[in-house]
Amino acid sequence: MKAIIPVAGAGTKLRPHTYTQPKALIPLAGRTILSIIVDQLVDAGIREFVFVVGYLGEKIQHYVEKKYPGLKMHFVQQNSREGTGHAILLTREVVQNDEVLIVLGDTIVETDLKEVISHPHSLLGVKKVDDPRNFGVAEVNAEGFITRVVEKPQIPKSNLALVGLYKIRETEQMYRCLQDNISAQLRSHDEFQLTDALECMIQHGVKLSAFKVSNWFDCGRKETLLETNATLLKKYKAAATPVLPYENTIIIPPVSIGEGCNIKNSIIGPNVAIGDNTVVSYSIVKDSIIGSFSNLYEVVLKSSLIGSDANIRGLSQSLNIGDNTEIDLG
Protein backbone atom coordinates (compact mmCIF):
# COMPACT_ATOMS: atom_id res chain seq x y z
CA MET A 1 0.00 0.00 0.00
CA LYS A 2 1.15 3.53 -0.83
CA ALA A 3 0.23 6.70 1.03
CA ILE A 4 -0.68 9.77 -1.03
CA ILE A 5 -0.34 13.14 0.71
CA PRO A 6 -1.36 16.21 -1.33
CA VAL A 7 0.60 19.22 -0.02
CA ALA A 8 0.55 21.57 -3.02
CA GLY A 9 -1.90 24.12 -1.62
CA ALA A 10 -0.93 27.74 -1.00
CA GLY A 11 -2.62 27.87 2.42
CA THR A 12 -4.21 31.25 1.77
CA LYS A 13 -6.20 31.19 5.02
CA LEU A 14 -2.94 31.06 7.01
CA ARG A 15 -1.28 34.03 5.35
CA PRO A 16 1.08 35.78 5.95
CA HIS A 17 2.81 32.65 7.30
CA THR A 18 2.32 30.65 4.12
CA TYR A 19 4.02 33.27 1.97
CA THR A 20 7.33 31.77 3.11
CA GLN A 21 6.38 28.39 4.60
CA PRO A 22 4.20 25.57 3.24
CA LYS A 23 1.11 25.05 5.36
CA ALA A 24 2.14 21.46 6.06
CA LEU A 25 5.34 22.70 7.74
CA ILE A 26 3.62 25.12 10.13
CA PRO A 27 4.81 24.23 13.67
CA LEU A 28 2.29 22.44 15.83
CA ALA A 29 2.81 21.18 19.39
CA GLY A 30 6.57 21.01 18.92
CA ARG A 31 6.30 19.19 15.60
CA THR A 32 4.86 20.06 12.18
CA ILE A 33 1.51 19.22 10.64
CA LEU A 34 3.23 17.00 8.07
CA SER A 35 5.42 15.15 10.57
CA ILE A 36 2.38 14.25 12.67
CA ILE A 37 0.66 12.80 9.57
CA VAL A 38 3.73 10.88 8.35
CA ASP A 39 4.51 9.51 11.83
CA GLN A 40 0.97 8.16 12.12
CA LEU A 41 1.27 6.41 8.75
CA VAL A 42 4.72 4.99 9.52
CA ASP A 43 3.43 3.63 12.84
CA ALA A 44 0.67 1.89 10.85
CA GLY A 45 3.27 0.15 8.70
CA ILE A 46 3.34 2.27 5.53
CA ARG A 47 6.80 2.75 4.01
CA GLU A 48 6.10 4.21 0.56
CA PHE A 49 4.82 7.76 0.16
CA VAL A 50 3.69 9.90 -2.75
CA PHE A 51 3.78 13.63 -2.03
CA VAL A 52 1.93 15.94 -4.42
CA VAL A 53 3.89 19.18 -4.18
CA GLY A 54 3.58 22.58 -5.79
CA TYR A 55 3.77 25.85 -3.89
CA LEU A 56 7.12 25.92 -2.02
CA GLY A 57 7.42 22.22 -2.85
CA GLU A 58 11.20 22.19 -2.56
CA LYS A 59 10.84 22.92 1.16
CA ILE A 60 8.51 19.94 1.56
CA GLN A 61 10.91 17.66 -0.31
CA HIS A 62 13.94 18.83 1.66
CA TYR A 63 12.09 18.41 4.96
CA VAL A 64 10.83 14.87 4.43
CA GLU A 65 14.05 13.60 2.84
CA LYS A 66 16.05 14.87 5.80
CA LYS A 67 13.62 13.73 8.51
CA TYR A 68 12.64 10.34 6.99
CA PRO A 69 15.68 8.99 5.11
CA GLY A 70 14.52 5.38 5.44
CA LEU A 71 11.24 5.80 3.57
CA LYS A 72 10.61 5.30 -0.13
CA MET A 73 9.37 8.63 -1.48
CA HIS A 74 7.96 9.95 -4.73
CA PHE A 75 7.36 13.64 -5.45
CA VAL A 76 4.75 14.60 -8.04
CA GLN A 77 4.56 18.22 -9.16
CA GLN A 78 1.17 19.96 -9.39
CA ASN A 79 1.94 23.13 -11.30
CA SER A 80 -1.65 24.35 -11.55
CA ARG A 81 -3.71 23.91 -8.39
CA GLU A 82 -7.08 22.74 -9.69
CA GLY A 83 -8.36 20.76 -6.74
CA THR A 84 -7.83 17.49 -4.91
CA GLY A 85 -9.12 15.43 -7.82
CA HIS A 86 -6.53 16.93 -10.13
CA ALA A 87 -3.79 16.36 -7.52
CA ILE A 88 -4.65 12.70 -7.05
CA LEU A 89 -4.84 12.01 -10.80
CA LEU A 90 -1.23 13.17 -11.14
CA THR A 91 -0.12 10.19 -9.00
CA ARG A 92 -1.53 7.61 -11.44
CA GLU A 93 1.78 6.49 -12.98
CA VAL A 94 3.46 6.12 -9.60
CA VAL A 95 0.61 4.25 -7.91
CA GLN A 96 -0.57 2.14 -10.86
CA ASN A 97 -2.99 -0.45 -9.40
CA ASP A 98 -1.72 -0.53 -5.81
CA GLU A 99 -4.06 0.19 -2.93
CA VAL A 100 -3.69 3.70 -1.52
CA LEU A 101 -4.30 5.59 1.67
CA ILE A 102 -4.96 9.23 0.86
CA VAL A 103 -4.45 11.77 3.64
CA LEU A 104 -4.92 15.46 2.91
CA GLY A 105 -1.90 17.49 3.98
CA ASP A 106 -3.81 19.66 6.46
CA THR A 107 -5.74 16.79 8.02
CA ILE A 108 -4.84 15.30 11.40
CA VAL A 109 -7.16 12.55 12.59
CA GLU A 110 -7.06 10.04 15.39
CA THR A 111 -8.16 6.54 14.45
CA ASP A 112 -6.82 2.98 14.26
CA LEU A 113 -4.99 3.16 10.93
CA LYS A 114 -3.90 -0.47 11.08
CA GLU A 115 -7.56 -1.49 11.25
CA VAL A 116 -8.36 0.84 8.35
CA ILE A 117 -5.58 -0.65 6.22
CA SER A 118 -6.65 -4.24 6.88
CA HIS A 119 -10.38 -3.64 6.24
CA PRO A 120 -11.75 -5.62 3.26
CA HIS A 121 -13.54 -2.61 1.71
CA SER A 122 -12.52 0.85 0.63
CA LEU A 123 -13.13 3.28 3.47
CA LEU A 124 -13.85 6.98 3.86
CA GLY A 125 -13.24 8.65 7.22
CA VAL A 126 -16.19 10.67 8.55
CA LYS A 127 -17.16 12.64 11.61
CA LYS A 128 -20.40 14.32 12.66
CA VAL A 129 -20.29 18.12 12.46
CA ASP A 130 -22.77 20.83 13.37
CA ASP A 131 -22.66 22.54 9.97
CA PRO A 132 -21.60 20.22 7.13
CA ARG A 133 -22.01 22.80 4.37
CA ASN A 134 -18.28 23.58 4.31
CA PHE A 135 -17.21 19.96 3.84
CA GLY A 136 -17.64 16.96 1.64
CA VAL A 137 -20.64 15.09 3.02
CA ALA A 138 -21.36 11.34 3.05
CA GLU A 139 -24.81 9.76 3.12
CA VAL A 140 -24.66 6.29 4.72
CA ASN A 141 -27.17 3.42 4.77
CA ALA A 142 -27.97 1.09 7.67
CA GLU A 143 -25.20 -1.34 6.67
CA GLY A 144 -22.54 1.38 6.87
CA PHE A 145 -22.05 1.68 3.11
CA ILE A 146 -21.95 5.12 1.55
CA THR A 147 -24.78 5.76 -0.88
CA ARG A 148 -23.77 9.26 -1.97
CA VAL A 149 -21.07 11.87 -1.42
CA VAL A 150 -21.43 15.58 -2.19
CA GLU A 151 -18.89 18.39 -1.95
CA LYS A 152 -20.10 21.32 0.19
CA PRO A 153 -23.84 20.88 -0.37
CA GLN A 154 -26.07 23.89 0.26
CA ILE A 155 -28.77 21.62 1.71
CA PRO A 156 -26.97 18.67 3.34
CA LYS A 157 -28.88 15.44 3.77
CA SER A 158 -26.33 14.19 6.30
CA ASN A 159 -24.15 15.66 9.02
CA LEU A 160 -21.27 13.22 8.35
CA ALA A 161 -18.35 15.24 7.02
CA LEU A 162 -15.50 13.66 5.07
CA VAL A 163 -12.37 14.26 7.14
CA GLY A 164 -9.77 13.89 4.38
CA LEU A 165 -8.74 10.28 5.03
CA TYR A 166 -9.51 7.71 2.32
CA LYS A 167 -8.47 4.05 1.94
CA ILE A 168 -9.05 3.05 -1.69
CA ARG A 169 -8.67 -0.51 -2.98
CA GLU A 170 -10.19 0.04 -6.43
CA THR A 171 -7.53 2.49 -7.60
CA GLU A 172 -8.03 1.70 -11.29
CA GLN A 173 -11.69 2.72 -11.03
CA MET A 174 -10.76 5.82 -8.99
CA TYR A 175 -8.28 7.04 -11.60
CA ARG A 176 -10.73 6.31 -14.42
CA CYS A 177 -13.39 8.40 -12.69
CA LEU A 178 -10.91 11.20 -12.04
CA GLN A 179 -9.85 11.20 -15.68
CA ASP A 180 -13.44 11.12 -16.92
CA ASN A 181 -14.46 14.02 -14.67
CA ILE A 182 -11.51 16.17 -15.73
CA SER A 183 -12.02 15.34 -19.41
CA ALA A 184 -15.67 16.38 -19.04
CA GLN A 185 -14.64 19.52 -17.09
CA LEU A 186 -16.81 18.42 -14.17
CA ARG A 187 -15.97 20.94 -11.47
CA SER A 188 -17.47 21.61 -8.07
CA HIS A 189 -16.80 25.02 -6.54
CA ASP A 190 -14.44 25.80 -9.45
CA GLU A 191 -12.17 22.80 -8.78
CA PHE A 192 -11.87 19.14 -9.72
CA GLN A 193 -12.86 17.39 -6.50
CA LEU A 194 -11.89 13.95 -5.27
CA THR A 195 -15.40 13.82 -3.82
CA ASP A 196 -16.91 13.83 -7.32
CA ALA A 197 -14.69 10.90 -8.36
CA LEU A 198 -15.80 8.97 -5.27
CA GLU A 199 -19.43 9.61 -6.24
CA CYS A 200 -18.62 8.31 -9.73
CA MET A 201 -17.17 5.14 -8.16
CA ILE A 202 -20.34 4.63 -6.11
CA GLN A 203 -22.49 5.02 -9.22
CA HIS A 204 -20.38 2.35 -10.93
CA GLY A 205 -21.00 -0.11 -8.11
CA VAL A 206 -17.88 0.27 -6.00
CA LYS A 207 -18.63 -0.32 -2.32
CA LEU A 208 -17.31 2.42 -0.06
CA SER A 209 -17.73 2.05 3.69
CA ALA A 210 -17.77 4.86 6.23
CA PHE A 211 -15.71 4.75 9.40
CA LYS A 212 -15.95 7.32 12.18
CA VAL A 213 -12.69 8.84 13.42
CA SER A 214 -12.12 9.57 17.09
CA ASN A 215 -10.82 13.10 16.61
CA TRP A 216 -10.38 15.41 13.65
CA PHE A 217 -8.15 18.47 13.92
CA ASP A 218 -8.57 21.42 11.57
CA CYS A 219 -5.27 23.09 10.69
CA GLY A 220 -6.52 25.45 8.01
CA ARG A 221 -7.05 28.74 9.92
CA LYS A 222 -5.27 30.62 12.69
CA GLU A 223 -8.01 30.15 15.30
CA THR A 224 -8.49 26.43 14.72
CA LEU A 225 -4.73 25.89 14.41
CA LEU A 226 -4.25 27.37 17.89
CA GLU A 227 -7.05 25.17 19.25
CA THR A 228 -5.40 22.13 17.68
CA ASN A 229 -2.04 23.15 19.14
CA ALA A 230 -3.56 23.29 22.63
CA THR A 231 -5.27 19.91 22.23
CA LEU A 232 -2.15 18.17 20.92
CA LEU A 233 0.07 19.74 23.58
CA LYS A 234 -2.17 18.17 26.20
CA LYS A 235 -2.00 14.87 24.33
CA TYR A 236 1.79 14.98 24.10
CA LYS A 237 2.24 16.65 27.50
CA ALA A 238 4.80 14.12 28.78
CA ALA A 239 7.15 14.96 25.93
CA ALA A 240 6.19 18.61 25.68
CA THR A 241 6.91 19.73 29.25
CA PRO A 242 10.35 21.41 29.27
CA VAL A 243 13.00 19.97 31.60
CA LEU A 244 15.51 22.83 31.45
CA PRO A 245 15.25 25.61 34.04
CA TYR A 246 14.89 29.12 32.67
CA GLU A 247 16.04 32.20 34.54
CA ASN A 248 13.33 33.75 36.71
CA THR A 249 10.66 32.17 34.51
CA ILE A 250 7.39 30.39 35.27
CA ILE A 251 6.36 27.58 32.92
CA ILE A 252 2.66 26.63 32.96
CA PRO A 253 2.17 23.29 31.13
CA PRO A 254 1.42 22.12 28.57
CA VAL A 255 4.27 23.84 26.77
CA SER A 256 6.72 22.80 24.05
CA ILE A 257 10.01 24.69 23.87
CA GLY A 258 12.53 24.00 21.11
CA GLU A 259 16.27 23.59 21.41
CA GLY A 260 18.60 26.53 21.98
CA CYS A 261 15.97 28.88 23.39
CA ASN A 262 16.90 31.66 25.82
CA ILE A 263 13.96 32.50 28.09
CA LYS A 264 14.16 34.72 31.16
CA ASN A 265 11.96 36.88 33.36
CA SER A 266 8.84 35.57 31.66
CA ILE A 267 5.67 33.53 32.09
CA ILE A 268 5.15 30.90 29.40
CA GLY A 269 1.95 28.89 29.07
CA PRO A 270 -0.37 27.26 29.05
CA ASN A 271 -0.75 25.95 25.48
CA VAL A 272 2.40 27.48 24.01
CA ALA A 273 4.75 25.99 21.38
CA ILE A 274 8.05 27.77 20.79
CA GLY A 275 10.46 26.90 17.98
CA ASP A 276 14.23 26.48 18.18
CA ASN A 277 16.67 29.28 19.07
CA THR A 278 14.03 31.78 20.10
CA VAL A 279 14.68 34.48 22.73
CA VAL A 280 11.91 35.55 25.12
CA SER A 281 12.53 38.25 27.75
CA TYR A 282 10.21 40.04 30.17
CA SER A 283 7.17 38.62 28.44
CA ILE A 284 3.94 36.75 29.07
CA VAL A 285 2.89 34.26 26.39
CA LYS A 286 -0.11 31.93 26.43
CA ASP A 287 -2.25 30.04 23.90
CA SER A 288 0.23 30.80 21.11
CA ILE A 289 2.64 29.35 18.56
CA ILE A 290 6.02 31.07 18.18
CA GLY A 291 8.39 30.21 15.33
CA SER A 292 12.15 29.62 15.43
CA PHE A 293 14.85 32.31 15.66
CA SER A 294 12.38 34.91 16.90
CA ASN A 295 12.93 37.56 19.56
CA LEU A 296 10.20 38.69 21.95
CA TYR A 297 10.90 41.51 24.44
CA GLU A 298 8.41 43.05 26.86
CA VAL A 299 5.33 41.67 25.15
CA VAL A 300 2.08 40.15 26.36
CA LEU A 301 0.80 37.63 23.82
CA LYS A 302 -2.30 35.49 23.79
CA SER A 303 -3.96 33.62 20.95
CA SER A 304 -1.11 34.60 18.66
CA LEU A 305 0.63 32.91 15.74
CA ILE A 306 4.16 34.27 15.22
CA GLY A 307 6.39 33.13 12.37
CA SER A 308 10.14 32.56 12.35
CA ASP A 309 12.76 35.33 12.48
CA ALA A 310 10.23 37.78 13.93
CA ASN A 311 11.26 40.57 16.31
CA ILE A 312 8.60 42.03 18.60
CA ARG A 313 8.98 44.73 21.26
CA GLY A 314 6.24 46.36 23.30
CA LEU A 315 2.79 45.18 24.31
CA SER A 316 0.12 43.39 22.27
CA GLN A 317 -2.82 41.05 22.69
CA SER A 318 -3.48 39.04 19.53
CA LEU A 319 -1.21 38.90 16.50
CA ASN A 320 -0.99 37.04 13.20
CA ILE A 321 2.56 37.75 12.01
CA GLY A 322 4.49 36.02 9.25
CA ASP A 323 8.16 35.17 8.89
CA ASN A 324 10.93 37.82 8.77
CA THR A 325 8.74 40.47 10.43
CA GLU A 326 9.87 43.23 12.77
CA ILE A 327 7.32 45.04 14.95
CA ASP A 328 7.84 47.63 17.68
CA LEU A 329 4.66 48.16 19.71
CA GLY A 330 6.33 50.32 22.35
HUJO-V222074 format. One record per pair of residues at least 6 apart in sequence whose C-alpha atoms are under 8 Angstrom apart, sorted by the first residue. I is the first residue (numbers start at 1). J is the second residue. Records with the same first field share a line. If there is no record, write none. Layout:
# HUJO-V222074
I=J ; J
This chain:
# HUJO-V222074
1=46 ; 48 ; 98 ; 99 ; 100 ; 101
2=46 ; 47 ; 48 ; 49 ; 50 ; 95 ; 98 ; 99 ; 100 ; 101
3=41 ; 46 ; 48 ; 49 ; 50 ; 100 ; 101 ; 102 ; 103
4=49 ; 50 ; 51 ; 52 ; 88 ; 100 ; 101 ; 102 ; 103
5=49 ; 50 ; 51 ; 52 ; 102 ; 103 ; 104 ; 105
6=51 ; 52 ; 53 ; 84 ; 87 ; 88 ; 103 ; 104 ; 105
7=22 ; 23 ; 24 ; 51 ; 52 ; 53 ; 54 ; 57 ; 104 ; 105 ; 106
8=52 ; 53 ; 54 ; 55 ; 56 ; 57 ; 78 ; 81
9=22 ; 23 ; 54 ; 55 ; 81
10=18 ; 19 ; 22 ; 23 ; 55
11=18 ; 22 ; 23 ; 220
12=18
13=220 ; 221 ; 222
14=23 ; 220 ; 221 ; 222
15=322
16=320 ; 321 ; 322 ; 323
17=307 ; 321 ; 322 ; 323
18=322
19=322
20=56 ; 322 ; 323
21=56 ; 59
22=55 ; 56 ; 57 ; 59 ; 60
23=33 ; 106
24=32 ; 33 ; 34 ; 60 ; 105 ; 106
25=32 ; 33 ; 34 ; 60
26=32 ; 33
27=33 ; 273 ; 275 ; 289 ; 291
28=225 ; 228 ; 229 ; 232 ; 273 ; 289
29=229 ; 230 ; 232 ; 233 ; 236 ; 240 ; 255 ; 256 ; 272 ; 273
30=240 ; 256 ; 257 ; 258 ; 273 ; 274 ; 275
33=105 ; 106 ; 108 ; 219
34=105 ; 106
36=108
37=103 ; 105 ; 107 ; 108
40=113
41=113
44=113 ; 114
45=114
47=71 ; 72
48=71 ; 72 ; 73
49=71 ; 72 ; 73 ; 74
50=73 ; 74 ; 75 ; 76 ; 91 ; 94
51=73 ; 74 ; 75 ; 76
52=75 ; 76 ; 77 ; 78 ; 87 ; 88 ; 90 ; 91
53=60 ; 75 ; 76 ; 77 ; 78
54=77 ; 78 ; 79 ; 80 ; 81
61=75
74=94
76=90 ; 91
77=90
78=87 ; 90
81=87
82=190 ; 191 ; 192
83=191 ; 192 ; 193 ; 194
84=191 ; 192 ; 193 ; 194
85=178 ; 192 ; 193 ; 194 ; 195 ; 196 ; 197
86=178 ; 182 ; 192 ; 193 ; 194
88=194
89=175 ; 178 ; 179
92=175
96=171 ; 172
97=170 ; 171 ; 172
98=169 ; 171
99=167 ; 168 ; 169 ; 170 ; 171
100=167 ; 168 ; 169 ; 171
101=117 ; 165 ; 166 ; 167 ; 168
102=164 ; 165 ; 166 ; 167 ; 168
103=164 ; 165 ; 166
104=164 ; 165
106=218 ; 219 ; 220
107=163 ; 164 ; 165 ; 216 ; 217 ; 218 ; 219
108=216 ; 217 ; 218 ; 219
109=163 ; 213 ; 214 ; 215 ; 216 ; 217
110=213 ; 214 ; 215 ; 216
111=213 ; 214 ; 215
116=123 ; 167
117=167
121=168 ; 169 ; 207 ; 208 ; 209
122=166 ; 167 ; 168 ; 169 ; 170 ; 207 ; 208 ; 209
123=166 ; 167 ; 168 ; 208 ; 209 ; 210 ; 211
124=162 ; 165 ; 166 ; 167 ; 208 ; 209 ; 210 ; 211
125=162 ; 163 ; 164 ; 165 ; 166 ; 210 ; 211 ; 212 ; 213
126=138 ; 160 ; 161 ; 162 ; 163 ; 210 ; 211 ; 212 ; 213
127=160 ; 161 ; 162 ; 163 ; 212 ; 213 ; 216
128=159 ; 160 ; 161
129=159 ; 160 ; 161
130=159
131=159
132=152 ; 153 ; 156 ; 158 ; 159 ; 160 ; 161
133=152 ; 153 ; 154 ; 155 ; 156
134=152 ; 153
135=151 ; 152 ; 153 ; 161 ; 162
136=149 ; 150 ; 151 ; 152 ; 153 ; 161 ; 162 ; 195
137=149 ; 150 ; 151 ; 152 ; 153 ; 156 ; 158 ; 159 ; 160 ; 161 ; 162
138=146 ; 147 ; 148 ; 149 ; 150 ; 158 ; 159 ; 160 ; 161 ; 162
139=146 ; 147 ; 148 ; 149 ; 157 ; 158 ; 160
140=146 ; 147 ; 148 ; 210
141=147
144=209 ; 210
145=207 ; 208 ; 209 ; 210
146=202 ; 207 ; 208 ; 209 ; 210
147=202
148=199 ; 202
149=195 ; 196 ; 198 ; 199
150=195 ; 196 ; 199
151=188 ; 193 ; 195 ; 196
163=216
168=174
170=206
173=201
174=197 ; 198 ; 201
177=197 ; 198 ; 200 ; 201
178=194 ; 197
181=187 ; 192 ; 196 ; 197
182=192
185=192
186=192
187=193
188=196
202=208
217=228
218=224 ; 225 ; 228
219=225 ; 228
222=305 ; 320
223=303
226=287 ; 288 ; 289 ; 303 ; 304 ; 305
229=271 ; 272 ; 273 ; 289
230=254 ; 271 ; 272 ; 287
233=240 ; 254 ; 255 ; 256 ; 271
234=254 ; 271
237=253 ; 254 ; 255
240=254 ; 255 ; 256 ; 257
241=253 ; 254 ; 255 ; 256 ; 257
242=255 ; 256 ; 257
246=262 ; 263 ; 264
247=263 ; 264 ; 265
248=264 ; 265 ; 266
249=263 ; 264 ; 265 ; 266 ; 267 ; 268
250=266 ; 267 ; 268
251=267 ; 268 ; 269 ; 270
252=267 ; 268 ; 269 ; 270
253=269 ; 270 ; 271
254=269 ; 270 ; 271 ; 272
255=268 ; 269 ; 270 ; 271 ; 272 ; 273
256=272 ; 273 ; 274
257=273 ; 274 ; 275 ; 276
258=274 ; 275 ; 276 ; 277 ; 278 ; 292
259=275 ; 276 ; 277
260=276 ; 277 ; 278
261=275 ; 276 ; 277 ; 278 ; 279
262=277 ; 278 ; 279 ; 280
263=279 ; 280 ; 281
264=280 ; 281 ; 282
265=281 ; 282 ; 283
266=280 ; 281 ; 282 ; 283 ; 284
267=283 ; 284 ; 285
268=284 ; 285 ; 286
269=285 ; 286 ; 287
270=286 ; 287
271=286 ; 287 ; 288
272=285 ; 286 ; 287 ; 288 ; 289 ; 290
273=288 ; 289 ; 290
274=289 ; 290 ; 291 ; 292
275=290 ; 291 ; 292 ; 293 ; 308
276=291 ; 292 ; 293
277=292 ; 293 ; 294
278=291 ; 292 ; 293 ; 294 ; 295
279=293 ; 294 ; 295 ; 296
280=295 ; 296 ; 297
281=296 ; 297 ; 298
282=297 ; 298 ; 299
283=296 ; 297 ; 298 ; 299 ; 300 ; 301
284=299 ; 300 ; 301
285=299 ; 300 ; 301 ; 302
286=301 ; 302 ; 303
287=302 ; 303 ; 304
288=301 ; 302 ; 303 ; 304 ; 305 ; 306
289=304 ; 305 ; 306
290=304 ; 305 ; 306 ; 307 ; 308
291=306 ; 307 ; 308 ; 309 ; 310
292=307 ; 308 ; 309
293=308 ; 309 ; 310
294=307 ; 308 ; 309 ; 310 ; 311
295=309 ; 310 ; 311 ; 312
296=311 ; 312 ; 313
297=312 ; 313 ; 314
298=313 ; 314 ; 315
299=312 ; 313 ; 314 ; 315 ; 316
300=315 ; 316 ; 317
301=315 ; 316 ; 317 ; 318 ; 319
302=317 ; 318
303=317 ; 318 ; 319
304=317 ; 318 ; 319 ; 320
305=319 ; 320 ; 321
306=319 ; 320 ; 321 ; 322 ; 323
307=321 ; 322 ; 323 ; 324 ; 325
308=322 ; 323 ; 324
309=323 ; 324 ; 325
310=321 ; 322 ; 323 ; 324 ; 325 ; 326 ; 327
311=325 ; 326 ; 327 ; 328
312=326 ; 327 ; 328 ; 329
313=327 ; 328 ; 329 ; 330
314=328 ; 329 ; 330
315=329 ; 330
316=329
